[in-house]
Amino acid sequence: MTASPGAWLGIVGTGGFARETLYVALAHVRANPDLDIAADHVVFVDREPGAPLNGHAVLSQDAFLGLAGERWFSVAIGDGETRRRVSGTLEAGGCRPLSIMANNVILPPDCRIGPGAVFSPFSMVTADAVIGRQFQCNLYSYVAHDCVIGDYVTLAPRVCLNGNVEVGDFAYIGTGAIIRQGTAEQPLRIGKGAVVGMGAVVTRDVAPGVTVVGNPARPMAPR
């Protein structure tokens, strides 16, 4: 691909979430003309080049790193450890993470969000939340007041993360999960690398690295 003037945005990944994120990204760059990213400069980035997807080029990571001009990226992959690894490689190559959000997302001015976040349509954050790097907030998910979220955390669609909850780095919260509200004195804690299963109702702390399922959520029995 021949580079032309203007910045680029690479959507890292070619799976379903990446293709969904493409349309969020296109709306975001239209709403932020100062980024100087034309629609045809929004591309997918994968390990190897491929046929175009949804009308947009699929470049290898090396090809993306070799483009002229400013290069932004958004990692649209659900696994937090993969996001960490890919982000490190791209940032080392001079690329910059871009937080992108749908035009109907609600983000108050008093929340703090690290770089590289993706906020899908109908997601929101309420008051006084603190969110780390490379956060993913999928369709219809919300983060309520006074939550503290670590780096590389993923909320699948329709997650209800109620107030005063602390979520550790790399945690994954599955579709439709509900996390009970904590208190300022005793936040409900989901540990680093924990997984909350689809539809789970979490009423107590989840230890680091543990997978919980069910209502009320309990550690998944070993096979």
Residue pairs with C-beta under 8 A, 6 or more apart in sequence:
1 43
1 57
1 59
1 63
1 67
3 67
3 68
3 69
4 41
5 69
6 36
6 37
6 38
6 41
6 69
7 35
7 36
7 37
7 41
7 69
7 70
7 71
7 72
8 37
8 41
8 42
8 43
8 64
8 67
8 69
8 70
8 71
8 72
9 25
9 29
9 35
9 37
9 41
9 42
9 43
9 72
9 73
9 74
9 98
10 43
10 44
10 45
10 59
10 64
10 71
10 72
10 73
10 74
10 90
10 95
11 18
11 21
11 22
11 25
11 42
11 43
11 44
11 45
11 56
11 73
11 74
11 76
12 18
12 44
12 45
12 46
12 73
12 74
12 75
12 76
12 77
12 86
12 90
13 21
13 44
13 45
13 46
13 75
13 76
13 77
14 44
14 46
14 50
14 53
14 58
15 76
15 77
17 76
17 77
17 78
17 136
17 138
18 44
18 76
18 77
19 53
19 54
20 76
20 120
21 74
21 76
21 100
21 118
21 120
22 42
22 44
22 53
22 54
22 56
24 100
24 101
24 102
24 118
24 119
24 120
24 121
25 42
25 74
25 100
26 39
26 42
27 102
27 103
28 100
28 101
28 102
28 103
29 35
29 37
29 38
29 39
29 42
30 39
31 103
35 72
35 98
36 70
37 72
40 56
42 56
43 56
43 57
43 58
43 59
43 64
44 50
44 53
44 56
44 57
44 58
44 59
45 58
45 59
45 60
45 61
45 64
45 73
46 58
46 59
46 60
46 61
47 60
47 61
48 60
49 58
49 59
49 60
49 63
50 58
51 58
52 58
59 67
61 86
61 89
61 90
64 71
64 73
64 90
64 95
65 71
65 90
65 93
65 94
65 95
70 96
71 90
71 94
71 95
71 96
72 95
72 96
72 97
72 98
73 87
73 90
73 95
73 96
73 97
73 98
73 116
74 97
74 98
74 99
74 100
74 116
74 118
75 82
75 83
75 86
75 87
75 97
75 116
75 134
76 118
77 83
77 86
78 136
78 154
78 156
78 172
79 154
79 172
80 134
80 151
80 152
80 153
80 154
80 169
80 170
80 171
80 172
81 152
81 170
83 116
83 134
83 152
84 134
84 151
84 152
84 170
87 97
87 116
87 133
87 134
90 97
91 97
96 115
97 115
97 116
97 133
97 134
98 115
98 116
99 113
99 115
99 116
99 117
99 118
99 119
100 117
100 118
100 119
101 107
101 117
101 118
101 119
101 123
102 119
102 120
102 121
102 122
102 123
104 121
104 122
105 119
105 120
105 121
105 122
105 123
105 124
106 124
106 125
106 126
107 113
107 119
107 124
107 125
108 125
108 126
108 127
110 127
110 128
111 125
111 127
111 128
111 129
111 130
111 131
112 129
112 130
112 131
113 125
113 131
113 135
114 131
114 132
114 133
114 134
114 135
114 151
115 133
115 134
116 133
116 134
116 135
117 131
117 134
117 135
117 136
117 137
118 135
118 136
118 137
119 137
120 136
120 137
120 138
120 139
120 141
120 157
121 139
122 139
122 140
123 137
123 138
123 139
123 140
123 141
123 142
123 155
124 142
124 143
125 131
125 137
125 142
125 143
126 142
126 143
126 144
126 145
126 163
127 145
127 146
128 145
128 146
129 143
129 144
129 145
129 146
129 147
129 148
129 149
130 147
130 148
130 149
131 143
131 147
131 149
131 153
132 149
132 150
132 151
132 152
132 153
132 169
133 151
133 152
134 151
134 152
135 149
135 151
135 152
135 153
135 154
135 155
136 153
136 154
136 155
137 143
137 155
138 154
138 155
138 156
138 157
138 158
138 159
138 175
139 157
139 158
140 157
140 158
141 155
141 156
141 157
141 158
141 159
141 160
141 161
142 159
142 160
142 161
143 149
143 155
143 161
144 161
144 162
144 163
144 165
144 181
145 163
145 164
146 163
146 164
146 184
146 187
147 161
147 163
147 164
147 165
147 166
147 167
148 165
148 166
148 167
148 187
149 166
149 167
150 167
150 168
150 169
150 170
150 171
150 192
151 169
151 170
152 169
152 170
153 167
153 168
153 169
153 170
153 171
153 172
153 173
154 171
154 172
154 173
155 161
155 173
156 172
156 173
156 174
156 175
156 176
156 177
156 198
157 175
157 176
158 175
158 176
159 173
159 174
159 175
159 176
159 177
159 178
159 179
160 177
160 178
160 179
161 167
161 173
161 179
162 178
162 179
162 180
162 181
162 182
163 181
163 182
164 181
164 182
164 183
164 184
164 187
164 188
165 179
165 181
165 182
165 187
165 188
165 189
165 190
166 182
166 187
166 188
166 189
166 190
167 173
167 189
167 190
168 189
168 190
168 191
168 192
168 193
168 194
168 208
169 192
169 193
170 192
170 193
171 190
171 191
171 192
171 193
171 194
171 195
171 196
172 194
172 195
172 196
173 179
173 190
173 195
173 196
174 195
174 196
174 197
174 198
174 199
174 200
175 198
175 199
176 198
176 199
177 196
177 197
177 198
177 199
177 200
177 201
177 202
177 217
178 200
178 201
178 202
179 188
179 190
179 196
179 202
180 188
180 201
180 202
180 203
180 204
181 188
182 188
182 189
188 202
188 204
188 205
189 205
189 206
190 196
190 202
190 205
190 206
191 205
191 206
191 207
191 208
191 209
191 210
192 208
192 209
193 208
193 209
194 206
194 207
194 208
194 209
194 210
194 211
194 212
195 210
195 211
195 212
196 202
196 206
196 211
196 212
196 217
197 211
197 212
197 213
197 214
197 217
197 220
198 213
199 215
200 212
200 213
200 214
200 215
200 217
201 214
201 215
201 216
201 217
202 212
202 216
202 217
203 216
203 217
204 216
204 217
206 212
206 217
207 219
210 219
211 219
211 220
212 218
212 219
212 220
213 220
